[in-house]
Amino acid sequence: MIHENVIDTAQVFPHPKGLPYRHSLKMLVERNLGRFIQTGEHDSFEDARACIDLLKRHIHLSKK
């Protein structure tokens, strides 16, 4: 995908050990939103929605 506005959760939520280690989206959403995703069949919409919600929360908390 080519897009001018890409946000990488690996950069926003870096792993304490640094790259190449990364937190999974599933873990980030559970830890930061208290929500469980990826519990059944793969659902790209669910992943995308969770990522947007995660980043919105991060931006909101950064502004405080």
C-alpha positions, -999 to 999 in steps of 0.1 A, spaced: 0 0 0 13 34 -9 0 62 14 13 95 26 -1 91 61 10 58 77 13 53 114 33 22 125 22 9 159 58 -5 163 70 31 164 42 45 186 44 16 211 81 5 209 91 -28 225 115 -24 255 141 -46 238 139 -24 206 136 -36 171 132 -62 157 110 -70 187 74 -57 184 42 -60 204 13 -77 187 -18 -56 179 -37 -81 199 -16 -75 230 -16 -37 226 -54 -36 223 -59 -58 253 -34 -39 274 -44 -3 264 -81 -7 256 -91 -37 277 -106 -53 247 -101 -87 232 -96 -91 194 -86 -119 171 -105 -145 191 -120 -162 161 -116 -160 124 -93 -134 110 -112 -101 106 -93 -73 89 -120 -48 97 -118 -57 134 -80 -52 133 -82 -19 115 -109 -6 139 -88 -17 169 -57 0 155 -76 33 149 -91 31 184 -57 24 199 -40 53 181 -69 77 190 -64 68 227 -27 73 224 -31 108 207 -57 118 233 -35 108 262 -5 126 246 -24 159 246 -30 159 284 
